[in-house]
Amino acid sequence: MFRAHKSYYWAYTHCDLVVKATSELRAKQMMNRLVVPAVFVPKITAPLGNMTSTSKKHRDFVAEPLGHKSVFVLPGIGKVLGERLVEKGFDKACMILGQFLLLRKNQALFCEWLKSTCGANRKQQEDCYAALLEWCYSFL
């Protein structure tokens, strides 16, 4: 799921300070100077940050409340993926939103769940994640 990258990101829990270290040695030196615990965070590009435009399906989805809309209205979910989701018992968009919220809006967890449930590729996963995240910001 994550791409290998030469640099490492060390996120410090104190004041949300994020320090980029280009080598493990440099990161260890920096950690020795700081007293806050560090957690390794792989570099993840947020789908909203890379998107320059959205599809009509995305704009329509985030423009109004879910109601009882079908799973087929979700961006990134077409006929084939929608049918697979219906077979698994996810026939309404609100059910996918529920799963999204259960996974705490975590991109990696949601995309992995979508991939294992219906076989969505990376673009489809990111489109669906971005739309649900934007919908949550608008309506929750």
MODELLER restraints for C-alpha pairs under 7 A, 6 or more apart:
rsr = mdl.restraints
at = mdl.atoms
rsr.add(forms.Gaussian(group=physical.xy_distance, feature=features.Distance(at['CA:7:A'], at['CA:21:A']), mean=6.44, stdev=0.5))
rsr.add(forms.Gaussian(group=physical.xy_distance, feature=features.Distance(at['CA:7:A'], at['CA:22:A']), mean=4.68, stdev=0.5))
rsr.add(forms.Gaussian(group=physical.xy_distance, feature=features.Distance(at['CA:7:A'], at['CA:23:A']), mean=6.40, stdev=0.5))
rsr.add(forms.Gaussian(group=physical.xy_distance, feature=features.Distance(at['CA:8:A'], at['CA:20:A']), mean=6.43, stdev=0.5))
rsr.add(forms.Gaussian(group=physical.xy_distance, feature=features.Distance(at['CA:8:A'], at['CA:21:A']), mean=5.72, stdev=0.5))
rsr.add(forms.Gaussian(group=physical.xy_distance, feature=features.Distance(at['CA:8:A'], at['CA:22:A']), mean=6.21, stdev=0.5))
rsr.add(forms.Gaussian(group=physical.xy_distance, feature=features.Distance(at['CA:8:A'], at['CA:42:A']), mean=6.78, stdev=0.5))
rsr.add(forms.Gaussian(group=physical.xy_distance, feature=features.Distance(at['CA:9:A'], at['CA:19:A']), mean=6.47, stdev=0.5))
rsr.add(forms.Gaussian(group=physical.xy_distance, feature=features.Distance(at['CA:9:A'], at['CA:20:A']), mean=4.93, stdev=0.5))
rsr.add(forms.Gaussian(group=physical.xy_distance, feature=features.Distance(at['CA:9:A'], at['CA:21:A']), mean=6.25, stdev=0.5))
rsr.add(forms.Gaussian(group=physical.xy_distance, feature=features.Distance(at['CA:9:A'], at['CA:40:A']), mean=6.50, stdev=0.5))
rsr.add(forms.Gaussian(group=physical.xy_distance, feature=features.Distance(at['CA:9:A'], at['CA:41:A']), mean=5.67, stdev=0.5))
rsr.add(forms.Gaussian(group=physical.xy_distance, feature=features.Distance(at['CA:9:A'], at['CA:42:A']), mean=6.43, stdev=0.5))
rsr.add(forms.Gaussian(group=physical.xy_distance, feature=features.Distance(at['CA:9:A'], at['CA:43:A']), mean=6.60, stdev=0.5))
rsr.add(forms.Gaussian(group=physical.xy_distance, feature=features.Distance(at['CA:10:A'], at['CA:18:A']), mean=6.23, stdev=0.5))
rsr.add(forms.Gaussian(group=physical.xy_distance, feature=features.Distance(at['CA:10:A'], at['CA:19:A']), mean=5.69, stdev=0.5))
rsr.add(forms.Gaussian(group=physical.xy_distance, feature=features.Distance(at['CA:10:A'], at['CA:20:A']), mean=6.26, stdev=0.5))
rsr.add(forms.Gaussian(group=physical.xy_distance, feature=features.Distance(at['CA:10:A'], at['CA:38:A']), mean=6.30, stdev=0.5))
rsr.add(forms.Gaussian(group=physical.xy_distance, feature=features.Distance(at['CA:10:A'], at['CA:39:A']), mean=6.01, stdev=0.5))
rsr.add(forms.Gaussian(group=physical.xy_distance, feature=features.Distance(at['CA:10:A'], at['CA:40:A']), mean=5.21, stdev=0.5))
rsr.add(forms.Gaussian(group=physical.xy_distance, feature=features.Distance(at['CA:10:A'], at['CA:41:A']), mean=6.08, stdev=0.5))
rsr.add(forms.Gaussian(group=physical.xy_distance, feature=features.Distance(at['CA:11:A'], at['CA:17:A']), mean=6.48, stdev=0.5))
rsr.add(forms.Gaussian(group=physical.xy_distance, feature=features.Distance(at['CA:11:A'], at['CA:18:A']), mean=4.64, stdev=0.5))
rsr.add(forms.Gaussian(group=physical.xy_distance, feature=features.Distance(at['CA:11:A'], at['CA:19:A']), mean=6.43, stdev=0.5))
rsr.add(forms.Gaussian(group=physical.xy_distance, feature=features.Distance(at['CA:11:A'], at['CA:38:A']), mean=5.93, stdev=0.5))
rsr.add(forms.Gaussian(group=physical.xy_distance, feature=features.Distance(at['CA:11:A'], at['CA:39:A']), mean=5.66, stdev=0.5))
rsr.add(forms.Gaussian(group=physical.xy_distance, feature=features.Distance(at['CA:11:A'], at['CA:40:A']), mean=6.63, stdev=0.5))
rsr.add(forms.Gaussian(group=physical.xy_distance, feature=features.Distance(at['CA:11:A'], at['CA:41:A']), mean=6.56, stdev=0.5))
rsr.add(forms.Gaussian(group=physical.xy_distance, feature=features.Distance(at['CA:12:A'], at['CA:18:A']), mean=5.93, stdev=0.5))
rsr.add(forms.Gaussian(group=physical.xy_distance, feature=features.Distance(at['CA:12:A'], at['CA:36:A']), mean=6.53, stdev=0.5))
rsr.add(forms.Gaussian(group=physical.xy_distance, feature=features.Distance(at['CA:12:A'], at['CA:37:A']), mean=6.32, stdev=0.5))
rsr.add(forms.Gaussian(group=physical.xy_distance, feature=features.Distance(at['CA:12:A'], at['CA:38:A']), mean=4.93, stdev=0.5))
rsr.add(forms.Gaussian(group=physical.xy_distance, feature=features.Distance(at['CA:12:A'], at['CA:39:A']), mean=6.67, stdev=0.5))
rsr.add(forms.Gaussian(group=physical.xy_distance, feature=features.Distance(at['CA:13:A'], at['CA:36:A']), mean=6.86, stdev=0.5))
rsr.add(forms.Gaussian(group=physical.xy_distance, feature=features.Distance(at['CA:13:A'], at['CA:37:A']), mean=6.72, stdev=0.5))
rsr.add(forms.Gaussian(group=physical.xy_distance, feature=features.Distance(at['CA:13:A'], at['CA:38:A']), mean=6.86, stdev=0.5))
rsr.add(forms.Gaussian(group=physical.xy_distance, feature=features.Distance(at['CA:14:A'], at['CA:36:A']), mean=6.35, stdev=0.5))
rsr.add(forms.Gaussian(group=physical.xy_distance, feature=features.Distance(at['CA:21:A'], at['CA:27:A']), mean=5.17, stdev=0.5))
rsr.add(forms.Gaussian(group=physical.xy_distance, feature=features.Distance(at['CA:47:A'], at['CA:126:A']), mean=6.00, stdev=0.5))
rsr.add(forms.Gaussian(group=physical.xy_distance, feature=features.Distance(at['CA:47:A'], at['CA:130:A']), mean=6.21, stdev=0.5))
rsr.add(forms.Gaussian(group=physical.xy_distance, feature=features.Distance(at['CA:48:A'], at['CA:130:A']), mean=6.15, stdev=0.5))
rsr.add(forms.Gaussian(group=physical.xy_distance, feature=features.Distance(at['CA:57:A'], at['CA:75:A']), mean=5.77, stdev=0.5))
rsr.add(forms.Gaussian(group=physical.xy_distance, feature=features.Distance(at['CA:58:A'], at['CA:75:A']), mean=5.39, stdev=0.5))
rsr.add(forms.Gaussian(group=physical.xy_distance, feature=features.Distance(at['CA:58:A'], at['CA:131:A']), mean=6.04, stdev=0.5))
rsr.add(forms.Gaussian(group=physical.xy_distance, feature=features.Distance(at['CA:61:A'], at['CA:73:A']), mean=6.80, stdev=0.5))
rsr.add(forms.Gaussian(group=physical.xy_distance, feature=features.Distance(at['CA:61:A'], at['CA:74:A']), mean=6.73, stdev=0.5))
rsr.add(forms.Gaussian(group=physical.xy_distance, feature=features.Distance(at['CA:62:A'], at['CA:131:A']), mean=6.59, stdev=0.5))
rsr.add(forms.Gaussian(group=physical.xy_distance, feature=features.Distance(at['CA:62:A'], at['CA:134:A']), mean=6.65, stdev=0.5))
rsr.add(forms.Gaussian(group=physical.xy_distance, feature=features.Distance(at['CA:62:A'], at['CA:135:A']), mean=4.92, stdev=0.5))
rsr.add(forms.Gaussian(group=physical.xy_distance, feature=features.Distance(at['CA:66:A'], at['CA:93:A']), mean=6.98, stdev=0.5))
rsr.add(forms.Gaussian(group=physical.xy_distance, feature=features.Distance(at['CA:66:A'], at['CA:94:A']), mean=6.52, stdev=0.5))
rsr.add(forms.Gaussian(group=physical.xy_distance, feature=features.Distance(at['CA:68:A'], at['CA:92:A']), mean=6.55, stdev=0.5))
rsr.add(forms.Gaussian(group=physical.xy_distance, feature=features.Distance(at['CA:69:A'], at['CA:92:A']), mean=5.93, stdev=0.5))
rsr.add(forms.Gaussian(group=physical.xy_distance, feature=features.Distance(at['CA:69:A'], at['CA:93:A']), mean=5.84, stdev=0.5))
rsr.add(forms.Gaussian(group=physical.xy_distance, feature=features.Distance(at['CA:70:A'], at['CA:91:A']), mean=6.22, stdev=0.5))
rsr.add(forms.Gaussian(group=physical.xy_distance, feature=features.Distance(at['CA:70:A'], at['CA:92:A']), mean=4.56, stdev=0.5))
rsr.add(forms.Gaussian(group=physical.xy_distance, feature=features.Distance(at['CA:70:A'], at['CA:93:A']), mean=5.51, stdev=0.5))
rsr.add(forms.Gaussian(group=physical.xy_distance, feature=features.Distance(at['CA:71:A'], at['CA:82:A']), mean=6.10, stdev=0.5))
rsr.add(forms.Gaussian(group=physical.xy_distance, feature=features.Distance(at['CA:71:A'], at['CA:91:A']), mean=5.55, stdev=0.5))
rsr.add(forms.Gaussian(group=physical.xy_distance, feature=features.Distance(at['CA:71:A'], at['CA:92:A']), mean=4.69, stdev=0.5))
rsr.add(forms.Gaussian(group=physical.xy_distance, feature=features.Distance(at['CA:71:A'], at['CA:93:A']), mean=4.32, stdev=0.5))
rsr.add(forms.Gaussian(group=physical.xy_distance, feature=features.Distance(at['CA:72:A'], at['CA:78:A']), mean=6.06, stdev=0.5))
rsr.add(forms.Gaussian(group=physical.xy_distance, feature=features.Distance(at['CA:72:A'], at['CA:79:A']), mean=6.77, stdev=0.5))
rsr.add(forms.Gaussian(group=physical.xy_distance, feature=features.Distance(at['CA:72:A'], at['CA:82:A']), mean=5.48, stdev=0.5))
rsr.add(forms.Gaussian(group=physical.xy_distance, feature=features.Distance(at['CA:74:A'], at['CA:93:A']), mean=6.76, stdev=0.5))
rsr.add(forms.Gaussian(group=physical.xy_distance, feature=features.Distance(at['CA:74:A'], at['CA:128:A']), mean=6.29, stdev=0.5))
rsr.add(forms.Gaussian(group=physical.xy_distance, feature=features.Distance(at['CA:75:A'], at['CA:127:A']), mean=5.71, stdev=0.5))
rsr.add(forms.Gaussian(group=physical.xy_distance, feature=features.Distance(at['CA:75:A'], at['CA:128:A']), mean=5.13, stdev=0.5))
rsr.add(forms.Gaussian(group=physical.xy_distance, feature=features.Distance(at['CA:75:A'], at['CA:131:A']), mean=6.61, stdev=0.5))
rsr.add(forms.Gaussian(group=physical.xy_distance, feature=features.Distance(at['CA:76:A'], at['CA:124:A']), mean=4.13, stdev=0.5))
rsr.add(forms.Gaussian(group=physical.xy_distance, feature=features.Distance(at['CA:76:A'], at['CA:125:A']), mean=6.61, stdev=0.5))
rsr.add(forms.Gaussian(group=physical.xy_distance, feature=features.Distance(at['CA:76:A'], at['CA:127:A']), mean=5.10, stdev=0.5))
rsr.add(forms.Gaussian(group=physical.xy_distance, feature=features.Distance(at['CA:76:A'], at['CA:128:A']), mean=5.16, stdev=0.5))
rsr.add(forms.Gaussian(group=physical.xy_distance, feature=features.Distance(at['CA:77:A'], at['CA:124:A']), mean=6.69, stdev=0.5))
rsr.add(forms.Gaussian(group=physical.xy_distance, feature=features.Distance(at['CA:81:A'], at['CA:118:A']), mean=5.76, stdev=0.5))
rsr.add(forms.Gaussian(group=physical.xy_distance, feature=features.Distance(at['CA:81:A'], at['CA:120:A']), mean=6.90, stdev=0.5))
rsr.add(forms.Gaussian(group=physical.xy_distance, feature=features.Distance(at['CA:84:A'], at['CA:118:A']), mean=5.46, stdev=0.5))
rsr.add(forms.Gaussian(group=physical.xy_distance, feature=features.Distance(at['CA:85:A'], at['CA:91:A']), mean=6.58, stdev=0.5))
rsr.add(forms.Gaussian(group=physical.xy_distance, feature=features.Distance(at['CA:85:A'], at['CA:118:A']), mean=5.95, stdev=0.5))
rsr.add(forms.Gaussian(group=physical.xy_distance, feature=features.Distance(at['CA:90:A'], at['CA:96:A']), mean=6.66, stdev=0.5))
rsr.add(forms.Gaussian(group=physical.xy_distance, feature=features.Distance(at['CA:97:A'], at['CA:132:A']), mean=6.76, stdev=0.5))
rsr.add(forms.Gaussian(group=physical.xy_distance, feature=features.Distance(at['CA:100:A'], at['CA:110:A']), mean=6.14, stdev=0.5))
rsr.add(forms.Gaussian(group=physical.xy_distance, feature=features.Distance(at['CA:103:A'], at['CA:109:A']), mean=6.39, stdev=0.5))
rsr.add(forms.Gaussian(group=physical.xy_distance, feature=features.Distance(at['CA:103:A'], at['CA:110:A']), mean=6.31, stdev=0.5))
rsr.add(forms.Gaussian(group=physical.xy_distance, feature=features.Distance(at['CA:107:A'], at['CA:129:A']), mean=6.77, stdev=0.5))
rsr.add(forms.Gaussian(group=physical.xy_distance, feature=features.Distance(at['CA:111:A'], at['CA:125:A']), mean=5.25, stdev=0.5))
rsr.add(forms.Gaussian(group=physical.xy_distance, feature=features.Distance(at['CA:114:A'], at['CA:120:A']), mean=6.14, stdev=0.5))
rsr.add(forms.Gaussian(group=physical.xy_distance, feature=features.Distance(at['CA:114:A'], at['CA:125:A']), mean=6.60, stdev=0.5))
rsr.add(forms.Gaussian(group=physical.xy_distance, feature=features.Distance(at['CA:115:A'], at['CA:121:A']), mean=6.64, stdev=0.5))
